Amino acid sequence: RDIVRSLAVRTEESAFLSVRRGDETVCLMREEGSFPIRSFVLSEGVRFPLGVASAGLVILAMLPDAAVDRYLEGAALAGAALDRYPGHTPPELRERIAQTRATGYAVNPGLVVEGSWGMGAAIFDASGQPAWALSLTGIEGRFSAERRPELGRMLLEHAHRVRSEEHTSELQS
């Protein structure tokens, strides 16, 4: 909780901790930032398919290629999920996965709710698999091209702090 709170304080955005559960992410924790306009797309208990929202995108992107291929070729994002989340076709996701892998963090440019942006960084378990994600959400104007690298750096820094033995053992309990 202290790390999620620190991320919210340093960025002034809402910060979250999510966990992978099969082909979904589930938000476990939310800390509000101090910026007065907030995005309420994500809260504790909310689930999204992998690839949808920044936490699910960064977890999907950090999986091995074979796992990504199985997921994108499967029915996980078919039918109702694609209707509910336009902009998440396998080709679109593959492009965002490549961008995420290049920077180390995911960016969701208002694809779940227009005007609400998100960014995420993966937290890896002891076997090196992406099991959790830290993420930020806020209004579009707060996620400018100039600010995104700094937000990404802070996300990665905080995700690294969670990876310490002390904190990942807390997450697994």
C-alpha positions as CSV (number, residue, x, y, z in Angstrom):
1,R,0.0,0.0,0.0
2,D,2.9,2.4,0.8
3,I,4.3,2.0,-2.7
4,V,0.9,2.6,-4.4
5,R,0.4,5.6,-2.2
6,S,3.9,7.0,-3.0
7,L,3.1,6.7,-6.7
8,A,-0.1,8.6,-6.3
9,V,1.6,11.3,-4.3
10,R,4.5,11.7,-6.7
11,T,2.4,11.8,-9.8
12,E,-0.7,13.4,-8.4
13,E,-2.7,10.8,-10.4
14,S,-4.8,7.9,-9.2
15,A,-2.6,4.8,-8.7
16,F,-3.6,1.2,-8.6
17,L,-2.3,-2.3,-8.0
18,S,-3.9,-5.1,-10.1
19,V,-3.3,-8.8,-10.2
20,R,-3.5,-11.3,-13.1
21,R,-6.3,-13.9,-12.7
22,G,-6.2,-16.1,-15.7
23,D,-7.1,-14.0,-18.8
24,E,-8.1,-11.0,-16.7
25,T,-6.7,-8.4,-14.4
26,V,-8.5,-7.5,-11.1
27,C,-7.9,-4.2,-9.3
28,L,-6.8,-4.9,-5.7
29,M,-5.9,-1.4,-4.5
30,R,-6.6,2.2,-5.4
31,E,-5.0,5.4,-4.0
32,E,-6.2,8.8,-5.1
33,G,-3.8,11.4,-6.3
34,S,-4.1,15.1,-5.4
35,F,-5.0,16.4,-8.9
36,P,-8.6,17.6,-8.5
37,I,-10.0,16.0,-11.7
38,R,-10.0,12.2,-11.5
39,S,-10.9,9.3,-13.7
40,F,-13.1,6.7,-12.1
41,V,-12.7,3.9,-14.7
42,L,-10.9,1.7,-12.2
43,S,-11.6,0.8,-8.6
44,E,-11.1,-2.2,-6.3
45,G,-12.7,-5.3,-7.7
46,V,-13.0,-4.1,-11.3
47,R,-12.0,-6.7,-13.9
48,F,-10.7,-6.3,-17.4
49,P,-9.6,-8.8,-20.0
50,L,-5.8,-8.9,-20.6
51,G,-4.9,-6.3,-23.2
52,V,-7.7,-4.0,-22.0
53,A,-6.6,-1.1,-19.8
54,S,-3.0,-0.4,-19.1
55,A,-2.5,-3.1,-16.3
56,G,-3.8,-5.8,-18.6
57,L,-1.9,-4.5,-21.6
58,V,1.5,-4.5,-19.7
59,I,0.9,-7.9,-18.3
60,L,0.0,-9.3,-21.7
61,A,3.0,-7.6,-23.3
62,M,5.4,-9.1,-20.8
63,L,4.3,-12.6,-21.4
64,P,6.4,-14.9,-23.7
65,D,5.5,-14.6,-27.4
66,A,3.9,-18.1,-27.5
67,A,1.5,-17.1,-24.6
68,V,0.6,-13.8,-26.3
69,D,-0.1,-15.7,-29.6
70,R,-2.3,-18.3,-27.8
71,Y,-4.2,-15.5,-26.1
72,L,-4.7,-13.4,-29.2
73,E,-5.7,-16.4,-31.3
74,G,-8.1,-17.6,-28.7
75,A,-11.6,-16.5,-27.9
76,A,-10.7,-14.3,-25.0
77,L,-11.3,-11.0,-26.8
78,A,-14.0,-12.2,-29.2
79,G,-17.6,-11.3,-29.5
80,A,-19.0,-9.3,-26.6
81,A,-15.6,-8.3,-25.3
82,L,-14.6,-6.7,-28.7
83,D,-18.0,-5.0,-28.8
84,R,-17.5,-3.6,-25.3
85,Y,-13.9,-2.6,-25.9
86,P,-13.5,-1.3,-29.5
87,G,-9.9,-0.7,-30.5
88,H,-8.7,-4.1,-29.0
89,T,-8.6,-6.3,-32.1
90,P,-5.6,-8.7,-32.2
91,P,-3.7,-6.5,-34.8
92,E,-4.3,-3.4,-32.7
93,L,-3.2,-5.2,-29.5
94,R,0.0,-6.5,-31.3
95,E,0.9,-2.9,-32.1
96,R,0.4,-1.8,-28.5
97,I,2.3,-4.8,-27.2
98,A,5.3,-3.9,-29.4
99,Q,5.2,-0.3,-28.1
100,T,4.9,-1.5,-24.5
101,R,7.8,-3.8,-24.9
102,A,9.9,-1.0,-26.4
103,T,9.3,1.4,-23.5
104,G,8.8,-1.1,-20.7
105,Y,5.4,0.4,-19.8
106,A,1.9,0.4,-21.3
107,V,-0.1,3.4,-22.4
108,N,-3.9,3.3,-22.8
109,P,-4.9,6.5,-24.7
110,G,-8.5,6.7,-23.7
111,L,-9.6,3.3,-25.2
112,V,-11.8,2.2,-22.3
113,V,-13.4,5.6,-21.6
114,E,-12.7,8.5,-23.9
115,G,-10.6,11.2,-22.3
116,S,-9.4,8.9,-19.5
117,W,-5.8,7.8,-20.0
118,G,-3.8,5.1,-18.2
119,M,-0.3,3.8,-18.0
120,G,1.0,0.6,-16.4
121,A,4.1,-1.3,-15.4
122,A,4.4,-5.0,-14.7
123,I,5.5,-6.6,-11.5
124,F,7.1,-10.0,-11.9
125,D,6.7,-13.0,-9.6
126,A,9.7,-15.2,-8.5
127,S,9.6,-17.2,-11.7
128,G,9.8,-14.1,-13.9
129,Q,6.2,-14.0,-15.0
130,P,4.2,-10.8,-15.0
131,A,1.7,-11.4,-12.1
132,W,0.7,-7.9,-11.0
133,A,0.8,-4.4,-12.4
134,L,1.0,-0.8,-11.1
135,S,-1.0,1.7,-13.0
136,L,-2.0,5.3,-13.2
137,T,-5.2,6.9,-14.6
138,G,-6.2,10.4,-15.2
139,I,-7.5,12.9,-17.7
140,E,-6.0,13.1,-21.2
141,G,-4.3,16.5,-20.6
142,R,-2.3,15.1,-17.8
143,F,-0.7,12.4,-20.0
144,S,0.9,14.6,-22.6
145,A,3.7,13.2,-24.8
146,E,6.2,15.3,-22.8
147,R,5.0,13.9,-19.4
148,R,4.6,10.3,-20.3
149,P,8.3,9.3,-20.2
150,E,8.5,10.7,-16.6
151,L,5.3,8.9,-15.6
152,G,6.7,5.8,-17.1
153,R,10.0,6.1,-15.3
154,M,8.1,6.6,-12.0
155,L,5.9,3.5,-12.7
156,L,8.9,1.4,-13.5
157,E,10.7,2.6,-10.4
158,H,7.8,1.8,-8.1
159,A,7.2,-1.6,-9.8
160,H,10.9,-2.4,-9.1
161,R,10.4,-1.5,-5.4
162,V,7.4,-3.9,-5.2
163,R,9.6,-6.6,-6.7
164,S,11.7,-6.7,-3.6
165,E,11.4,-9.9,-1.7
166,E,9.7,-8.3,1.2
167,H,6.8,-6.9,-0.8
168,T,6.2,-9.7,-3.3
169,S,5.9,-12.1,-0.4
170,E,3.2,-9.8,1.0
171,L,1.3,-9.9,-2.3
172,Q,1.4,-13.7,-2.4
173,S,-0.1,-14.1,1.0
